[in-house]
Amino acid sequence: MIKSLLPVSLILLSLPLSARQEALFELSFEELMDVTVELASKTAETAQSVPSSVTSFSQQQISLLGIRNVYELMNFVPGFQSTRGDWVGSVPKEHARGVYLDNGNILVMLNGQRLNDSSFGKASVYAPFIPVDVVEKVEFIRGPGSALYGSNAFLGVMNIVTRQSARQIQLSAGLHQSRHASLNYSHSPDSERHFHANVSVFATDGEIYRAQQARDPQSNLFVEFGGKWGAFSGSLHVTRTTLDEFMNLSSYSEDNFHTSRNIGAKLNHQARLSDKLDSDLTLSFIRHDIGSAGLIATAEELGLQQDFFNGPKWRSEDLTLNWDLAYQHSSDLALNWGLEYSLEEQSRAGTYTSHFDPVSGQIILEDQYYLGGIKPLNEFAAFDSLKQDFDSYATYLQLKYVLNEQLTLFTGLRFDEFIDIDSKLSPRIATIYQFNPQHAFKLQYGESFRIPVSNELNSNDDITQGNAQLKSENIKTTELVWHMAYTRWQLDLVLFENQLDDFIILEPVDMAQSRFTFNNAYSTNMQGLEISASFELSDASWFKLNYTQHFDDPFSASYKRFGSWQLHHKFDRWQVGLNGVWRSQVKVFPVFIPDDPDFQHYDQAAHWLIGGTVTWHLAANKQIRVKAQNLFDKQTSAFDPRVFDGRVPQAGQQLSLEYSYSF
């Protein structure tokens, strides 16, 4: 692949410099610190004035990390981590403030449009790969966000903003036969009209996991078109991701497969209704499709001639109308108010299976019912109960009041009504005290929730049985923040306490633990400390450091301590970005030790994962870049309670050579 890339690179290198040159990666320390955040309050705030614990990444910062997938940014966010786990297609699994569960406790948005769905609740099942080369910036709320964004904004919010003013081509090739190409394009004929497009294609044969006799091949397509005409703007995006062969439903097989598709559209109208009142009206639609099957049991285990495979063939849809109003009464008083109405449903609940009796409409594990392979069933009676509406309406109100030069108050409230399921009231309050120009103190309190999804309410398969009596999960979060900002360094200290109530967990239906159901059966408190710091080492270098310490044992065997660092240095035409992710030891002793002499309990030692980039600036608009993740090929595993020994192997060394041309 590298050989085939060289002729293309030589052609592009010979192209003349255009008038529209872009000096990529020229990121100064001042630009790194001068961040405007809107996600946490729907008002433009700085790091000192924002009423939440936030982390933001620009496109330049992301490019220096050498990562491929936006979800991997979580490893550089205090309180967050991202690993691979079991279930459908080994999609990214989020760890957030000591909670590691598979049910969508983080709200993920693409340009403000929800990616979490009504069937699994997680964005990463249906959109497991969002390429970084289409991203302009990513903002994180660390902590509750339901007062503005409703369900799933439980332990955090991630908003991905795509590139809308870039003109760039990227080509890359690397280990495991990985290959990648992307195009970012924008055009503005005048101040009233604008068009942009982002296209990214990625594929890899995957690395070999010899112990599991499997690979992890992957492919991804991301296409987005958008435009603006006066007060109107709109966008359309399409994604398709495949994750085959690797772990799916606890087992490895060359026949495992996972394909997810999304199509989303958004139409927006912004208007100034008066000198003090702004209106933002958005109509959005998104459809999620998933087709997935994993090896449930081998033929030898079942006493059959063929292995048994099964998995979901599901679809969910969401049509949402949002109306946001911003009223600036005075320089000291601002009011935000909004309405939301959503028509959401799981519209298809079929299955992929290898064994099926069309007469009874049931999966029967006998040789005469083998279908000759893994076949799709659009209709499957056992899953009919999953087809459910999640229609809802909501309203929120937020007040920002500047009492004086030192003291600012944010207060807000949101009410959500999920018809025939649950209703929730989510308050928040934040007080910001600017002690002096360098020091700010914040006291923040918020409540959030996560509505149960159709898989938890209505599932009916060989593994899980739904519980229609489930209530929403709830969390109450108190945070004390100390923000320090000097000319050459900044530091944030965050002490948080989470009160978790009515957590939904899996419980065995029978003594054999062969089938599980869901129940609101867990409540606990979780306290922790998050530290993030940035330092200007010289005019050409800066350094960032994150560290998280949970004072209580994490839920579901997550990391109790972890951290990351980033170092950036530029000299002449070269630029180096190095980073490291550190995770503490995780050890899990099973309640019941299997009758297997080779069984070993899960024990992952503390470890570092080193990565980064080296960039050669051939010209202001041409770069060659080497990207690395897990540079030293550290072999690690993440814990998943549904796996026999708890071990899910994580990705090894990832290296690629990339060429970028801006025009």
Helices and strands as residue ranges (DSSP letters): H 2-13, H 29-33, E 54-58, H 59-65, G 70-76, E 80-84, E 92-96, E 106-110, E 113-114, H 123-126, G 132-134, E 135-142, H 146-149, E 156-162, E 168-174, G 175-177, E 178-190, E 193-204, E 208-209, E 214-215, E 218-229, E 232-243, E 257-272, E 277-297, H 299-302, E 308-328, E 333-355, G 367-369, E 370-377, G 381-386, E 392-402, E 407-418, E 422-436, E 439-450, H 454-458, E 464-465, E 473-485, E 489-508, E 516-538, E 541-550, E 561-571, E 574-583, E 586-588, E 602-604, E 607-619, E 622-629, E 637-639, E 647-649, E 654-662
